[in-house]
Amino acid sequence: MPVDVTFNIPLPLRRHSDWCAGAKRNLVWLAERGLINSQTAHLYDLFKSETLVGYTFPYATSHGLDMANRIISVCTILDDQFDGPAGRDPTAARQVSESFIALLDPSTSAAVEDPSPLHKAFAEVWRDSCEGKSPMWHTRAAESWRRYFSSLVHEAGNRRRDGFLPLDCYLEQRLVTGAMQQFTDACEVAGEFEVPPVAFNIPQLRIMRTLTADFVNLANDLASLEKEIVAGETDNLVMVIRNERGCDIDEAIKLAHRFVEGKVTRFAELQPSIPVICESLALSPDEIATVDRYVEALAAWISGYERWQRETFRYRAAGRLNSATGSGYCFQDLLGHSERLQHHESSPN
């Protein structure tokens, strides 16, 4: 199984010089908000979540590094919650997802009753992410989160159907379920800049943003294949290709690897075109510099994630992972819905 899969990445790799201190600050922040405790804090050392931030946000300001750590941590912990009952019940998943979507809009956030520690942490991270950003950025970033939360419901539905999506449908879904849309928005939070709308909508730049998300999400599929087979998951690029092509698992792995590495190749092909396009749009020097920073930030996600994926324990063999963590890779219930979900699952249809 390709846990230690590697890719040819013709992009620079850097790591934030303050990543270690930032990691310590983040652990304190998570503990103060009740998101980790003495039993679960060691998972961060195993998974090296803060190392991921160090590799993928090497340009971040001091405040931006803290924000990147919080965004990644909250989203990772939230995503792990859906490995439990909520991730197998579309009705419950929708209820949970809509409670987080409500927090994105000040007019509906107050309607969330008895918010869990995770709701409170997400609301704080969202509020702080928006600070200093334009209304247009708020709208764009909120839509990234809305699509992500909605995709969790679709994943729960896929598990209920217990089948395989067509490849094109799977790729459309995976673009959102991996949370990379909001993580590429987080590049602007970490660097404390904002790409102007006219530049953000450069077709080549939008494609590069999608290529970045595709690479990270689909490289993750390869790395987590063994764990997901053990868990009975079908939403994985390798398994979708195997089902669609009717080939064996080894051939599906080769095809998936070639497909994923092609995302990086195309990114590198498009990158040199961006300065010429910016000049043709008569962007100001400051705007061009901002676009350059964003392109570098996207490239850092590709090279940084690939390195982190080879270092983290998160995608080790399921047996080794359970032995190390004692209870698999899920954190404790932070949604406050365990009893309700168990009751819902045992109720007659």
N, C-alpha and C positions, 0 to 999 in steps of 0.2 A: 504494500500500500504506500502511496506517495506522500507520507507525512513530511519527509524532508525534501520535498520537491524544490528545485531551484530554477531560476529563469535567467536568461541573458538580458541584463538591464543596462543599456547604454546611457545611463543618467547618473549624475553625481550623487553620492551618499554622504550625508553629514549627520551629526547628532548635536543637539543643543548643549552648549557648554554647562548649563545650569540644570540639566535634566534630573540629576540625583537630588538636589535640594528641592526642586519642584515636586518630585515624587514624595518626599517627606511631608511637604506642605499639603499635598493632596490627600495623603492618608489621614492627616489630622482633620482636614475638612470633611472627609467622608465619615470619620468616626463621630465628629461633632453633630452630624446630621442623621446619625443612626443608620447609615447605609452599610457599615461594616462593624464587626465586633471582634473579640479576641479569637473566636473560632473561624471567622471568615477572612480576616486580614491577611493570613498567610497565602491565600489564593492569589493576591496581587503580586506576591513575590514569585509564585510559580508561573503566573500568566505574563508577568512583566508588562502590565498595562501601561505603566508610566514610561517604560523604555520605548514602547510604541510611539508615545507622544514625543519623546526626545528625538526619535528618528524622523517622524513625519511632520514635525513643526520646528525644524532647526533654526528658523528665522524669527521665532516668536519673541515679543517683548516679555519682560518679567511678568506683567499682569496677563498678557496674552498666553503665556505658558500655563499659568494657573487656570485660566479659562479653558484652554484646550484639554488639560487634564480632567477638569470637571465635566466638560461635554462628553468626552470619550468614556469616562467612568460611569456617569449617569446612564448613558445610552447602553453601555455594555451590561450593567446590572439590570436595567430595564429589560433588555433583550433576553437575558437569562431567566427572567421571571416567566417568560412564555415557553420555557422548556418544561414547565409544570402544567397543572390542569388548565390554565387559561389558554395555553397553546394548542389544546386538543378540543376546545369547545368554542365554535365560532360566535355563539351568543355571548358567552362570557368574555371572549377576546374583544368583541365589539364594545361591550360595556366598559371594559378597562381602557381600550384605545380612545373612546370618545371622551372619557374623563380627562385624559391627557390633552386631547385636542382642544377641549374647553379652556385649558390654561393658556393657550396661545393668544386668546382674545380677552382684553381687559373687561369687555362687556359680559363675558360668560364665565370668567375664571372664578368669580365669587360663588357661582352656583355649584361648584364641586364640594360636596358635603363630606365632612370628616376625612380630609386628605391624609394619605399615608405619608411616611417619611420620604418615599420616592417621589410622590406628587409634589411635596414641598421643595425638595431638592431640584426637581425639574423646573418648577416655576421660578426658582431663584436663578438657575442657570440661564433660562430663557430671558428673563428680565435683564440680567447683566450682559448677555450677548447683544441685546438690542441697544444698549447704551452707546450713544454717539453715532448710531447708524441711521440712515435715512428711512423714511416711510416705505420707499420702494424696496429697500433691503429687507425690512421687516416682512413685507408681503411675500417676497421671494423665499426667505428663510422659513417663514411659517408654512408655506406650501410644501417645502421639503419635509418638514416634520409631519404635516397632515398625511402626506402620501405614505410616509413610513408607518405611521400608526395604523392607517387603513390596511396596509399590506400585511400586518400581523394577523388581521382577521382572515385575509385570503389564505395565508399559510395554514391557519387552523382549519379552514375549509378543505385545503388540499390533503391534510392529514386525515380528515374524516373520509374523503373520497378514496384514499389509499391507492392512488394511481399516479401516472406520470403526465406532466404537462407536455404539449408539443414544444420543441426547442425554442421557437420564436416567442411563444407565450412565457416560457420559463425565463428567458433572457429579459423580457420586459418586466416581469415580476422581480427578478433578482436585482435589477438596477435599483430598486427601491428598498427591498428587504434588508440589504446590507448596511443601510444607514449612511452610505457614502455621499448622498446628496447633501445632507446636513453637515457631514464632515468636511466637504469641500467648501460649504458656506463658512465653516469654522476657520478656514484658512484666513479669511478676512478679519475674524475676531482675534485670532492669535497674533496676526501681524499688525493689527490696529490700522487697517486700511479698508477702502471700499472701491471695488471696480465699478466705474461709471456704467450706467445701463447700455449706452451705445457700444461700449467696448465689450461688456459682458455678452452681448448678443452677436458678436462676431461669429459667424458659423463655424469657423475652424476652432475657435476657443471653446465654443459649446461642445463640439465634438471631442475636444481634448478633455474636457471635464467628464464627459460620458465615458471616454476610454479609460480615464483614471479610475472611475467607479467600477467599470466592468473588470478591469484588471484585478483590483483589490478583492472584489466580491467573488470572482471566479477562481482566482488563486486560492482563496479561502476554501472554495469547494474542493479543490484538489487536496489541500492540506488536511481538511476535516473529513475526508471520505471514509476512513476506517471507523471513526467515531460515529458518523451518521449511519453507516451500514448497521452497526451494532444497535443503534437506537431505532432502526426501522424507518429512517427518513427516506423519502423519495425525491425531495427538492434538492438536487445536487447535479451539477453540470455533467459529471461523469455518468451518473445513472440515467440521466435524461438522454444523453448521447447513446448509451448502450441500448436503451429501449427503442430509440428512434432508428438506429442503424442496424439493430439486431446483431451486434458484434459482442465479443467477449469483453471482460472487464479490462484486460491489458490493452486491447486495441482502443477502447473508449478512453482510457487514461492518456494514451499517446495523442489521440485526436483532440482531447480537451486541452492538453498541454500546448499543442501547436496553436490552437484557437486563442488561448489566453496570452501566449507570448506574442501573438500577432497584434494584440492591443497595444503593447509597448512599442512594437515596430512602427505602427501607424502614428502613435503619439510623437515619436522622434522624427518622423517624416514631416509632420505638420508644424512642429515647433519653430523651425526657421522662417516660416511664412508670416508669423505674427507681427514682427517689427515692420515689415513692408505694408501689411494691411493697416496697422496703426497709423503709419505715415500717410497712407492714401485717404484715411478718414480725417486727416488734419487734427488729430488729437494733440493736446498740449503736452509739453515735456513731462509735467507731473502726471498726467493721465497715462502716458506711455510707460513711465516708471512704475506706476501702479499695476498696469497690465503685465509688465515684466515680472513683478513680484508674485503675481497670481500664477503665472505660468511656472515659475520656479517652485511655488508652493505645491502645485499639482504634481510636478516631477518628484518633489520630495516625498509625496504620498506613495508614489510607485516604488521608488528605490528604498524608502524607509520601511514600508510595509513588508516588502519582500525579505529584507534582512530580519525584521522582527519575527516574521512568521517562522523563520528557521530557528529562532532562539526561544520562543515561548513554549511553555509546557501545555498550553491550552489544547493543542491538537494531537497530543500524544495518544498512544493506544489506549482504548477505553479502560482496559484492565489496570494499566499502570496509573492512569489518571484517578480511577476510583481508589486505588491503594494509597495514592499520595494525598487525596483530599478527604477520604473517608465517606463522602456522600456525593460523589460525582463532581461535576464542575458547576452545579447550581448554587447560588447563594440562598440565604434564608428568605422566606416569604417577606417581601417588603411592600406588598400591595394591600395587605390587610383583608384579603378575600379568600383565604384558604378554606375556611369553614363553609362559606357560601358556595364556593366552587365545588367542594366535595358534595354538598347537599344537592346542588344542581345536577351533578353527574349521576347521583343515585336516584333522582326523581324520575317517574315514568314519563315517556315522551307524549 
